[in-house]
């Protein structure tokens, strides 16, 4: 009888693919579950735990969340072996997440998100590290597109959404933060300006062109044709004196119609307006 003395080599590629895409939850595709240290219960991920433990059915005094860094134990979805947090199961050697972060105790099989860990933010982000930079003043990562133009708001990511006051996930061009879903809800109601500073958060060129046509086609009664008013532009921050119009007032500096009337009366020039201040 021949004995095979050759050492068996573990096919790590097959272990990486075994069970891939078959396990997970609505939040992540992964091949492990977590044991929440706070309540000693098993969940697919910490978001599943937080959703369950903060539902309306739970007594308000019992509601709680589990911080990502507190997770110490995971359960392999293929062999059910409970173990310390690590990428490969100590029992069946399956890869429990193609993306694995030992700092965040985070697993995810969907690497198309291009996850990366930001040491300054102390969390994992998506989109690829090469596409983002970390702003120390804002305390968060921004797209490289904004590197030379973004508006710094100190500890921006430590502020809540300006609409629903929950944790924010989207940074507007002005630097303020807001839920992406709140942005979409505002857009559904034709609201396109930041709820904090009122600056436009998307390209309004076509809207301004349409307003140009409306203003040009809307005649003003004789009594209003000489009326001059002062406006403040929410987009560029400049104060200007313009002709009063029923439809809208256009900023002569940046051509935005995102303006508000500050003061005005029938006048022939700026000097007369200033006398009323």
HELIX and SHEET records of a PDB file:
HELIX    1   1 UNK A   12  UNK A   17  1                                   6    
HELIX    2   2 UNK A   46  UNK A   53  1                                   8    
HELIX    3   3 UNK A   60  UNK A   62  5                                   3    
HELIX    4   4 UNK A   68  UNK A   70  5                                   3    
HELIX    5   5 UNK A  111  UNK A  113  5                                   3    
HELIX    6   6 UNK A  129  UNK A  131  5                                   3    
HELIX    7   7 UNK A  144  UNK A  146  5                                   3    
HELIX    8   8 UNK A  156  UNK A  158  5                                   3    
HELIX    9   9 UNK A  180  UNK A  188  1                                   9    
HELIX   10  10 UNK A  205  UNK A  217  1                                  13    
HELIX   11  11 UNK A  222  UNK A  224  5                                   3    
HELIX   12  12 UNK A  270  UNK A  275  1                                   6    
SHEET    1   A 4 UNK A  42  UNK A  43  0                                        
SHEET    2   A 4 UNK A  32  UNK A  35 -1                                        
SHEET    3   A 4 UNK A  73  UNK A  76 -1                                        
SHEET    4   A 4 UNK A  82  UNK A  84 -1                                        
SHEET    1   B 2 UNK A  99  UNK A 101  0                                        
SHEET    2   B 2 UNK A 106  UNK A 108 -1                                        
SHEET    1   C 2 UNK A 116  UNK A 118  0                                        
SHEET    2   C 2 UNK A 123  UNK A 125 -1                                        
SHEET    1   D 2 UNK A 132  UNK A 135  0                                        
SHEET    2   D 2 UNK A 140  UNK A 143 -1                                        
SHEET    1   E 2 UNK A 170  UNK A 171  0                                        
SHEET    2   E 2 UNK A 177  UNK A 178 -1                                        
SHEET    1   F 3 UNK A 239  UNK A 243  0                                        
SHEET    2   F 3 UNK A 227  UNK A 233 -1                                        
SHEET    3   F 3 UNK A 259  UNK A 266 -1                                        
END                                                                             
